[in-house]
Amino acid sequence: MKAIVLRAYGGPSELRLDEAPDPVAGAGEVVLRLRTTGLNHCDTDVRRGVFGVAQSFPHVMGVDGAGVVESIGPGVTGFSAGDRVMPHFMLSCGVCRNCQRGQDNICLDAGVLGVTTWGTYAERVKVRANVLVRIPEAVSFDDAVAGTVPFATAWEGLVVMGQLRVGETVLVNAAGSGIGSAAIQIAKLAGARVIATTGSKAKFAQARALGADEVLDYTTDDIPAAVMALTGGYGADVCFDMVGGDRLIDCIGAVAQGGRIASVGAHGGEKIEIDFIELFRKHITLHGCGRSTKAIYADVLGLMAAGKLKPVIHKAFDLKDAGEAHALMESRAFFGRMLLHP
């Protein structure tokens, strides 16, 4: 099969189209013929060797994708050749205590697709059947890949962990990212007022088109002061951050007393100093999350099928142009998701 085979850590130029062995389904496994693959920030971390989990080379990256079941290994039930499916990127075991409780996102023996195993930057991928989620007929492969991870991540952060309620105010950081653009839609669907931040005024109109009521530029605006001014000194009930670093500090200053912060990423800074006096005096709840569950995947796919959520796609590339797509992602000159077509 054709695949982007990583043979050493480095820049986007390390991503080259090559031949790789076709996967063969073993017991409990299926092989998918991929139609669409998505780009994620963790892909760039894996490529640079900074994800925190070492890879052996050669390696095929890619944490999410969608396609059809091509072949089935012994013991697999419930799936047939031609079924439209996508794997959850958390390769849960299905049998540990957390999996049995429906918390497959914090499986005690999980791998990560495209990190601990070969992933979706290829024509085919092999996974265990227990990590598959069905794609409704009304949802295209492109929309499934563009929307499921961002919407599921935002749903977990805002609705499950953040306990967002109708009429509350939400601060969404990095509105131009795939997860940020998804979070705006999830928050509006939940009946919230949305204040979004972005690092480029060129993205203001796009954020407002998705439903943001106010948009701020974190490179020029004092975010905590601006949020307080926009809320009459109250602050945001929920802050949703996928950046970390200074943006998470902004959330602590901007959140209301008794407010909740959901943190799902740290590409802007993994280690920061937090003023714990402000944290406990304001009775702030800080939730770490970001993996979602297969059940949330299915829920957001259903909402996409019903037309209640619409993924934002910046551009789709041919698989051979993965290096160009990575360079664009690292430039931050995009709005929404980027896709690859094997």
N, C-alpha and C positions, 0 to 999 in steps of 0.2 A: 504494500500500500504506500501511498504518498503521505509524508508526514514532515512536520518541521522538527528536525532532530537537533537538539542542543548537545554539543560535544564539549563545551567549556563555558564557564561563567564569563559574562562580559556585556558588551553593548548590543544594540539591535542588529548589528551586522552578524552576530553569532546565529541568528535565526535563518536557517537555510532549508529549502525544500529538498528532501532526500527520499530514498527508498527505505522502508522499515518492514520488518516481518509482519504478516497478517496475524492478528490475535486469534486464538482458538479458545472457544468456551469450554471451561472445565465444569466440574460438578457445582451446581448452584449459580452458574455464571451465564451471562448473555453477551453476545457481540452486537454492537449497534453500528449501522451504517450512518455516519453523521451527515446532516444536511447543513447545520449551522453551528459555529463555535463562537464564544464570546471572549472579549478581552477583559481582564481584571487587573487591578493594581498588584494583586499577589503574583500574577504572572511576571510582571517586571521585576518583582523582588526575587522570584525564583531564578530568572535569567541572570540577575546580577549576583546571585549567591548570598542574599541578605535576608532570606525568608526565615531562617532559623532552623531549617531542616535540611541537612545535606542531601544532595542527589548523587547517584552514581551515573556515570556517562557511558553510553549515550542516553539521553533522556528526552521524553516528549511531554511538554507542558500542556496546560489547559484545564481549568477547573470546572467549566460548564459547557454544555453543548446539547443539541437535540437531534433526533433522527428516528430511524425505524429499526426494530429488532430484525437482525439478519440471521442469526443462528442462536441456538439454545443448547446449553449443556445439560447433562444428566441431573435429574431431580428438580428441575425448574417447572413450576406450575403457575398458571395464571397469565402467562404471556405467550404470544404466538408470533411467528414471522410476519413482519409488516406492521406490527403495532407501533403507534406513534408515542414515543417516550422520551424522557430526559432523566439523567442520573442526578441525584442529590450529590453535591460535591463532598459532603461529609460521608465517608465510606464506613457507615456504622455497622457494627457486628450483628445487630438485631436480637441479641440474646442476653446482654448484660443488664444489670439492674436498671440503668437509666433508659436503655432502649425499651425494656418491658414497661416502663412508665410513660412511654411516648416522648421521652426526651432524647431522641436519637441525635439531636444536635450536640449533646454533651456525652456521647457514647464513651464508655471507659476504654474501648479498644478500637478507636476509629483511626482510619487513614484519611488522607486528603487527595482527592482526584487531581492528577497533574502535579502533585508534590511528592507524595510517598509512592505513587504508582504512575505509570504512563497515563497521560491525559488525552485531551480532545483536540490538540493541534494536529489532527490526522484525519484520514478518511474513515477510520474505524476505531472503536474503543471497546475494551472489555471491562465489564463491571459485574458485581454480584447482583442478582435479581432483586434482592431486598432493598436496594437503594433507588430503584426506578419509580418514577412518577409518570402517570399517563398525561398526555397532552390532548386537550379537547379538540375536536375537529375544527371548531371555529377559530382556533389560535394557530397562526402560521409558525413554522419553525423559527423564523427570524424574531417574531414577537415573543415566542416562548423564551428564547435565549436572552433577548434584550430586556425582558421584563421580569422574569421569575426571580432571579437572585436579588436585583434591587428592590422589587416590591416586597419580597419575603423578608429581606433584611429590615426594610423600613417598617413593615407590619410588626415584626417582633419587637423592634426598638420603641415604636410609638404606641402601639395598641397593647401588646402583651406585657412588656416591661414598663413602658412609660405610663400605662393606664390612661391614655388620652381620652378626654371627655368632650362632649359637644359644648361649644362656646369657649373653650380654652384657647390660649395663645401658644403657638409653637414657634421656636426658633430653629430653622433648618440651615446648617452650615453647608458650604460647597454645593450650592444649588445647581451648578453646571455638571456635576458628576452624575453617573448613572444612578447611584443611590440617592443623591440629593434631589434629583428631578423626580424620582419615584416617591420620596418622602413628602414632597409638596402635594402630590396627588393623594397619597394615603391620608395626610392630615386634613385636606379639604373634604375627602370622602367621609371622614369622621366628624365633620362639622366644626373644624377649628379655624381660627384666624392664623395665617402663616406670615411670619417675618423670615425672609430668606437672606442669606449672605452669599456673596461671590467675590472673586478677586478681580473681576473685569466688568466695567459698566456696559460693555458690549453684550453681556448676558442678561441684563436687567429685563429687557422686553420678553425674552424667552421664559424667564422665571415667572413673570407676571402672566404670560399666556397659559402656563400650567396651573395657575391659581394663586400664586403668591400675592398677598395683599400689600406687602411692603418689601422692598429689596434694598440691602445695604452693601457697601463695598468694604470688605474687611481690610483692604490695603490703605484706605484713607479714613474710614469712619471709626470712631470710638464705639465699638459694638455694644458694650454694656450700657453706656450712657444713652446711645440712640434707642436701644430697646426699652430702657426705663422711660424715656421721653414718649415713645410711641404707646406705652401701656399706662400712662398716668402715674409712673413711679412704682408700679406693681411688679413688673418683670414678666418673663415668659413662664408659663406653667410647666412646659416641657421643652427641653433643649435636645436636639438630635445632632450628634457630631460624629463624623467619620474621618476627621482630619487629625485630631490630637494636637499636641503642642499648644501654641498660642490660641488656637480656636477653642480648645477645651477650657483654657483659662477664661476666655470670653464668656463661655457658657456659665461658669461659676459666678461671674459678675452679673450676668444678664438674667439668670433664673430667679423666679419669685421665691419668697419665703415659703417653705414647704413644697418647693418645686422638684421636678425630677429631671435628671440628665441621663440620656442613653448614649453610651459611647461604643461605636462599632468599628473604629479604625484608628490608626496612629501614623499615617504616612507623613504627617507634618511635624512629628516629634513624639518619640516613644517614651521619653523620660522628661518629666516636668516637675516643677515645684508647685505644690498646692497650698493655699492658705487655709489650713484646717479650721482656723477660727471662724472664717466666713462660712466654711462648709457646715460646721455644726450649729453656729448661731442662726443660720438661715434654715436649718433643718432640711438640708438638701439630700436627696436620695440619688446616688450615682450608680447606674446599672451598666455593667459590662455585658455585651451581647454581640450578635452579629452573624450567627450561623443558621438561624431559623430551624425548621423541622420539615420533614416530608409533608406533614399535614398542612403547614402554612404554604408550602409550594402549591399543593393542590387547591387551597383556598384562593390564592392570588391568580392561579391559572383560570379558575372559575370566574373570578371577577373580570379578568381580561376577556374571556369568552362572552360575558354578558355586556361588554362594552363600557364597564365602569372604570377601568384602568387602561391607559394607553401608553406603552413603552415609548421612550424617546430614543431614536436611532440617529446617531451622528453620521456614520458612514459604514458601509460594508466593503471589505477587502477580499480579494482572492487569497487563499491560504498561502500562496507563495510570497505574498506581500506582507507577511506577519511582521517583518522587521520595520517596514514603513509605518504600520499601525502602532507598534510599540513606541516609535519615535514621536508620533503624534500624541499618544497618551501621555508621555513624559513631558511634552511641551505644554500640556494643559489647555491647548487651543481647541477645545472641543466642547460640545454640550450634549450629554446623553451617552448612550452606549456605542461601542464599536464592535463590529462583527467580522468573522472570517467565514468564507465559504470554501469548504474542502472540495 
